Amino acid sequence: MSAIFYKFALLIAMVTLVMCLLSGISILTSLFRAGVVFLGTLFVIVVALFVLRWVVNSPAPPLNQVKEQNEVK
C-alpha cells in the first residue's frame, strides 16, 4: 500500500486521540481508541481497494453479443 494511506489513517487516529483527551477520557483509553481507529481506517481502505479492483476487473459481455441482444428486441 502507498504511504499516503498510512498517513491518512495516522491523521485520523491523531485527531481521535486529541478529541478523546480534550473530552476528559484517560490517556490509556485514548491511546487504545486511537489504535482501533488507525487499524479500522486501514481495514476500510483495504476493503475499498479490493472492491474497486473487483469492479474494475469485472468481465463485460463481448460487443457482438450486446449488438445481437439489441437487435432481437
Secondary structure, DSSP 8 states (H G I E B T S, - for coil): --HHHHHHHHHHHHHHHHHHHHTT--HHHHHHHHHHHHHHHHHHHHHHHHHHHHHHT-----HHHHHHHHHH-
